């Protein structure tokens, strides 16, 4: 089976997910992310994302679609005119995030961040 090689940008995102989850946002340097992603250019993060905020935005965007799609699946049969069941409402908020635990492509790191 051929594996698709990740782009430098994708490697940086995945490295940042892991390091932010393990060490925290403030304790992780941009240089450390570049090294962990296997980038020779120590300024690779700045090139692709400008700063940590841009990197966090990219991480969020990478995972947001799956979370939003899962939430939409929960809500698809809800009658907007019916009273909302609080248990269902909580479940529709929590379960899409909890589903990331099964996402082998950084989901648990995303939750930790």
N, C-alpha and C positions, 0 to 999 in steps of 0.2 A: 504494500500500500504506500503510495507516495504522499508524503506530508508536504503541505504548502509551507514554504518558508515565510515567516513573518517579516514584515517591513521593519525598518529601524524604529519607526514611530510606534508600531504595535508592540515591539519588544520593550520599548521604554514605558509604555502604559502598563504592561504586565509586570515589569520590574517594580514600578512605582506602587502598584496595587500591593504586591507582596511586602515591600519594605515599609510602606505606610501602615499596613496591617500589623506587621511585626514590631516596628519601632516607634510608630507614631509620625504624624506629619512634621512636627517641629524638629524631631531628632534625625530626620532623613535629609541628607544633602542632595542637591541636584547632581553633583559629581558622583556620589555613591549610586544613584539611580543609573547614570550612564554606564558606570563600571559593571553594575549588576546585570544590565541589559547587554553587556558585551560590546559596547560601543567604544571605538578607539578615540573618537572625538569627545572629549570631556565636556564640551559645550552642546552636546546633542539635544539635551532637554530644552535649553534656551532656543535653539534653532527651530525645533518643532512646536514648542508650547509657550515660549517666552519665560514662564516662571512656574512655580508650584501651583498657583491658582489655575493657570491654563491646563496644567496636567490633571488636576483634580476634576476640572470640567470635562476633559476628555474621558476620564475614568467613568464619571457619571453618565455621560452620553453613551458610552459603550454598553452599559448595563441598563439604562433607562427603558429602552424599547421593550426588552423582555419583561421587565417589571410592569410597565404600562399595559402590555398585551395581556399579561396574566390578570391584572386588575380589571381590564375591560371584559375578559371572559367571566369573571365573577359577577360583574354588573350587567351583563347583556340581557338578562331576563327580569331585571328589576323594574317594577312599575313605578315611575316617578311620582305618581299620584298617591301611592299606598304609603302608609306610615312605615318608616324605616326601623327595622329590628336592630337594636344596638349590637347584639352579638354578631349579626351578619355584617354590619358596618365595620366592626373591629376586625373581623376575619378578612374582609375585603381589603383592608389596609395592611394587615400583618402578613397574610399568607403569600402575596406576591414577593415580598421581601424574603420571607422564609424559604421560598422556592429557590432562591439563589444558593442555598446550602447545597443543592444537588447540581449546581452549575460547575462542572469541572474546569471551566475556563475562567477562573478567578472569582467566581461567585462568593465563596466564603471570605476571601480577602475584601471584597466589596462590602460585605456586611460588617466586617470588623472596622473598616474605614469609617 
